Structure formats: C-alpha cells, structure tokens
Amino acid sequence: MTSIATTSRTTGKGRSLRDALGEAERQLEVCGVPSPRVDAELLAAHLLGVDRGGLWGHLDAAVPPGFDDFIALRGERIPLQHLTGLAHFRTTTLAVGPGVFLPRPETEVVVGHGLKLLASLGAARPSVVDLCAGSGAMAASVAVEAPDAQVNAVERDPGAGPWLQRNARAYGFAAHLADVDGCLPELNGRVDLVVANPPYIPENCIPRDPEVARFDPAMALYSGQDGLAHMRLVEQTAARLVRPGGWVVAEHGDLQGETVPMIFAGSGSWIDVTDGIDLAGRDRFVSARRAEY
C-alpha cells in the first residue's frame, strides 16, 4: 500500500519504539491532534505491517524507518488515512487518499440501520443504491454484510472516482461516476434500499477540524446556503428509484434533525419518516419508507 512518506529522517537506531511513541504522543498533542497516542500507534503499526495490538512485541525494538516523517506529517494535520492509504469502516478496509471524502464512524451507525431495514424486507436478491458514495464505504459494507444484495454506488466527483472504482473492485459492487440527478434510470421503482451520505454543510460555514477543512474535497462537504440542497436531490432521486415499501436512509448534520425529516415527510412520497441518533446521542440520519403509488 502506498503512502505519502516513504523515507525517514532517522532510522531510529539506538532509540526504542517505546520511547519514540512517547515522544510522538507529546508532539502530536502539542499540534492539537485529537487522539495523539492512538494515531502514533496506528502509524507505527502500519509501518511494521501489524495491527495495533501487535505493537507490544515491537516496543523494545528499533523505530521503523519512516515513523518520524509520518509523525511530522500528522502533526501538520494531514489525515491519518492519507498517510496509511487505508480507512477502516465496519468490516471493511477501504483504499483512500487525497481527493476523496474520508468515511466517519458516525456513518457506520447509518449503515447498520439501513442493513436492519433491508433484512426486514426479506428480499432474496435485494437491490441497494449508495448515493453520494465517495469512497464507497457504505456500498462496500452492504456488499460484505448482505452478500446477496446487488449494490450500485453513484459519485459525481471525478477526484473520488478512482478510489470508488478501486474499492468497488475489491468488494464486488458496481461504481458509477455520475450525477445523482438522473442516475440509474434502469432501476426506477426497483430498488429496495437507498443509502446516502450527501454533502450537508452550509456554504458559508467552515469545518472546525483542519483535516476536514483542508483535505476533504469541497464537493463532498458543502450543499447550498442551508446545507440541504443535496438532501433534497437525494429525496427526489430515492423517490424515483425505490419500490413501494422500500426504504431510504440518509445521513445529515447533527443540527438538521428536524429540517431533513421535513423534506421527506413533506414530499408526499414517503411514510414512516423517522430520525435516528448516532452513538453520541446526536441527531444523525433520516429513514423513510416509500409510499404506494
């Protein structure tokens, strides 16, 4: 797996990994990295080709080449996933890097709820569509956890396209570089579940985290003056694609727990519109069932 840093300022000779991890933790803490120890350990584990738990057998060994460079780059708030080229999401490990939105733990809850709804339908070969797919994190999770599903993922950003296609090959779903509006007309009225994580930040807002503001693509973040332009498009597209009795589950911002359900409830296309919370108890996603025609 390729990574941004491939050379080291020092081989770490004479310095144990245990000492280097302590130094790295302090360095990253000064730089404002939210989880300095965890990030340092994950970077060391990546370089050693082990999981984080496997570090214990290497703590008294020399520092792996590249570690100091990785820590310096992480201190510049370059995302951890850009350094390793990997993002862990539910049961998948995705290829990611510059140009694609990095999947978040909050979205894992959204996928889990969608999978429960999909299972409740009892379809033998269910059809699932991931709109605004980015890296294809949700599509890959559905493909792994509901292996009988036929999964399509749609993403409009050409910068994200190569990552989506790479993950589609790895996890066996179909990738489409296309606008959400008008996509997949051959599936109109045939889809059992639509999942989506559309852009939902108002265009005049700036994300707090440097990793988001500087490195996540703008096309994956911003959505008109109120942050809801893409959610309206997701609602319209899902209404076209989903069969009667099928479901849509869409992630939204934690301050949109009232406005987003109103979009679905007010369209006339959906029933059983509810809002769900993430593991932190914040409003996070809407779900709705397609009404009969």
C-alpha positions in Angstrom: 0.0 0.0 0.0 1.5 3.4 -1.0 1.8 6.2 1.5 2.8 9.9 1.4 6.0 9.5 3.4 8.4 6.8 2.3 11.8 7.9 3.8 12.9 8.7 7.3 14.9 11.4 8.8 16.4 8.8 11.1 16.5 5.1 11.2 15.7 5.2 14.9 18.9 3.3 15.8 19.6 3.4 19.5 16.1 4.6 20.2 13.3 2.1 21.1 9.8 2.2 19.6 8.5 2.6 23.2 10.5 5.9 23.6 9.5 7.1 20.1 5.8 6.5 20.8 6.0 8.6 23.9 7.8 11.4 22.0 5.3 11.2 19.2 2.4 11.4 21.5 3.7 14.6 23.1 4.5 16.1 19.7 1.0 15.4 18.3 -0.7 16.6 21.4 1.1 20.0 21.0 -0.1 20.1 17.4 -3.7 19.6 18.5 -4.2 16.1 17.1 -7.3 14.8 19.0 -6.0 11.3 19.6 -2.2 11.6 19.7 -1.3 8.2 21.2 -3.7 6.2 19.1 -2.5 7.9 15.9 1.1 7.4 16.8 0.5 3.7 17.5 -1.5 3.2 14.3 1.2 4.8 12.2 3.9 2.6 13.8 1.7 -0.5 13.3 1.2 0.4 9.7 4.9 0.6 9.1 5.5 -2.7 10.8 2.7 -4.4 9.0 0.9 -5.4 12.2 -2.3 -4.4 13.8 -2.3 -2.0 16.7 -2.4 -4.8 19.2 0.7 -6.4 17.6 2.8 -3.4 18.6 3.5 -5.0 22.0 6.0 -7.3 20.5 8.0 -4.5 19.0 8.1 -1.9 21.8 11.8 -2.6 22.7 12.9 -2.9 19.0 14.2 -0.1 16.8 11.9 2.6 15.4 10.7 1.6 12.0 12.0 3.7 9.1 9.6 6.4 8.1 8.0 6.8 11.6 9.4 10.2 12.3 8.3 11.5 8.9 4.8 10.2 9.5 4.6 11.9 12.8 5.7 15.2 11.4 3.1 15.0 8.6 0.4 14.0 11.1 1.5 17.0 13.2 0.7 19.2 10.1 -2.8 17.7 10.4 -2.5 15.6 7.3 -5.2 12.9 7.9 -4.0 9.6 9.3 -5.8 7.8 6.5 -3.9 9.8 3.8 -0.6 8.6 5.4 -1.6 4.9 5.5 -3.8 4.9 2.4 -6.4 3.0 4.4 -9.7 3.7 6.2 -11.3 1.1 8.4 -15.1 1.1 8.3 -17.3 -1.5 9.9 -16.0 -4.8 8.5 -14.1 -3.3 5.5 -10.7 -1.7 4.9 -11.0 0.9 2.2 -8.4 2.4 -0.1 -8.5 6.2 0.4 -6.3 9.2 -0.2 -6.3 12.8 -1.4 -9.4 13.6 -3.5 -11.9 11.5 -1.6 -14.1 12.2 1.5 -12.8 10.1 4.4 -15.6 7.9 6.0 -16.5 8.7 9.6 -17.5 6.4 12.5 -20.9 8.2 12.6 -21.7 6.7 9.2 -21.3 3.2 10.5 -24.4 3.6 12.5 -26.3 4.8 9.4 -25.2 1.7 7.5 -26.2 -0.5 10.4 -29.7 0.9 10.5 -30.0 0.5 6.7 -29.0 -3.1 6.9 -31.6 -3.8 9.5 -34.3 -2.3 7.3 -33.0 -4.3 4.3 -33.2 -7.5 6.3 -36.8 -6.8 7.3 -37.8 -6.7 3.7 -36.8 -10.4 3.2 -35.9 -9.9 -0.5 -33.9 -12.8 -1.9 -31.7 -10.6 -4.2 -32.2 -7.1 -2.9 -31.2 -4.0 -4.9 -29.3 -1.4 -3.0 -28.0 2.0 -4.2 -25.4 4.2 -2.4 -25.9 7.8 -3.5 -23.1 10.4 -3.0 -20.9 7.4 -2.4 -17.4 8.9 -2.1 -15.0 6.0 -1.4 -17.9 3.6 -1.5 -17.8 2.9 2.3 -21.5 2.3 2.6 -21.7 0.2 -0.6 -18.7 -1.9 0.5 -20.3 -2.6 3.9 -23.6 -3.6 2.4 -21.8 -5.9 -0.2 -19.9 -7.6 2.7 -22.7 -7.8 5.2 -25.6 -8.5 2.8 -23.7 -10.7 0.2 -26.9 -11.5 -1.8 -27.5 -7.8 -2.5 -26.9 -6.2 -5.8 -25.1 -3.0 -4.9 -24.6 0.1 -7.0 -22.7 3.2 -5.9 -23.0 6.7 -7.5 -20.5 9.5 -7.1 -20.2 12.7 -9.2 -16.7 13.9 -8.1 -14.0 12.9 -10.5 -11.4 13.2 -7.8 -13.2 10.5 -5.8 -13.8 8.3 -8.8 -10.6 6.3 -8.8 -10.9 5.5 -5.1 -14.6 4.4 -5.6 -13.6 2.2 -8.5 -10.8 0.6 -6.6 -13.0 -0.3 -3.7 -15.7 -1.5 -6.0 -13.3 -4.0 -7.5 -12.2 -5.1 -4.0 -15.7 -5.6 -2.6 -17.8 -6.5 -5.6 -20.2 -3.7 -6.1 -20.8 -1.5 -9.2 -19.4 2.0 -9.3 -20.9 4.8 -11.4 -19.3 8.2 -11.9 -22.4 10.2 -12.5 -24.7 12.9 -11.1 -27.3 11.8 -8.6 -30.0 13.5 -10.6 -31.0 11.1 -13.4 -28.7 8.3 -12.3 -29.5 4.6 -12.9 -32.8 5.0 -14.8 -32.9 1.3 -15.4 -33.5 0.8 -11.7 -36.5 3.2 -11.4 -39.0 1.7 -9.0 -36.9 -1.5 -8.4 -34.6 -0.6 -5.6 -35.1 -2.0 -2.1 -32.8 0.4 -0.2 -31.1 3.7 -0.9 -28.4 4.8 1.5 -26.8 8.2 1.2 -24.3 10.5 2.9 -24.7 13.7 0.9 -22.9 17.0 1.5 -24.7 18.9 4.2 -22.6 21.8 5.4 -23.9 25.3 4.6 -21.7 27.0 2.1 -20.8 29.9 4.4 -19.6 27.6 7.2 -16.0 26.4 7.8 -15.5 23.0 9.4 -13.7 23.1 12.8 -11.3 20.3 12.1 -8.2 21.1 9.9 -8.3 17.6 8.5 -11.8 18.3 7.1 -11.4 21.9 6.1 -8.1 21.4 4.3 -8.2 17.9 2.9 -11.8 16.7 2.4 -13.0 17.7 -1.1 -15.4 20.7 -1.1 -17.8 18.8 -3.4 -18.3 16.3 -0.5 -18.9 19.0 2.1 -20.9 22.0 1.0 -24.6 22.0 -0.1 -26.1 25.4 -0.8 -26.9 28.2 1.7 -28.8 26.0 4.1 -26.8 22.8 3.6 -29.8 20.9 2.3 -29.6 21.2 -1.5 -28.2 17.7 -1.9 -30.5 16.2 0.6 -33.5 17.5 -1.5 -31.9 15.9 -4.5 -31.4 12.6 -2.6 -35.0 12.6 -1.6 -36.2 13.1 -5.2 -33.8 10.5 -6.6 -34.7 8.0 -3.9 -38.4 8.5 -4.6 -37.7 7.7 -8.3 -35.6 4.6 -7.5 -37.2 2.9 -4.5 -40.0 0.5 -5.0 -43.2 0.8 -2.9 -42.4 -0.4 0.6 -38.7 0.0 0.1 -36.5 2.3 2.3 -34.2 5.3 2.2 -31.6 6.1 4.9 -29.7 9.3 4.6 -27.1 10.9 6.9 -27.4 14.5 7.9 -25.7 17.1 10.2 -26.4 16.9 13.9 -28.3 20.2 13.7 -30.6 19.0 10.9 -32.7 16.5 12.9 -35.9 18.5 12.2 -35.3 20.0 8.8 -34.2 16.9 7.0 -37.2 14.7 8.1 -39.5 17.6 6.9 -38.0 17.3 3.4 -39.1 13.6 3.2 -42.4 14.0 5.1 -43.4 17.0 3.0 -42.8 15.4 -0.4 -45.8 13.1 -0.3 -43.6 10.2 -1.5 -42.7 8.7 1.9 -44.3 7.3 5.1 -42.9 6.2 8.4 -40.4 9.1 8.4 -38.2 9.0 11.5 -34.9 10.4 12.6 -32.1 8.4 14.3 -29.2 9.2 16.5 -25.6 8.3 16.5 -23.6 6.7 19.3 -23.0 10.1 20.9 -26.8 10.7 21.0 -26.8 13.3 18.3 -29.4 13.6 15.5 -27.7 11.8 12.6 -29.9 10.2 9.9 -33.4 10.1 8.5 -35.2 6.9 7.4 -38.4 6.7 5.4 -40.4 4.0 3.6 -41.7 4.5 0.1 -45.4 5.0 -0.1 -47.6 3.1 -2.5 -48.1 4.8 -5.8 
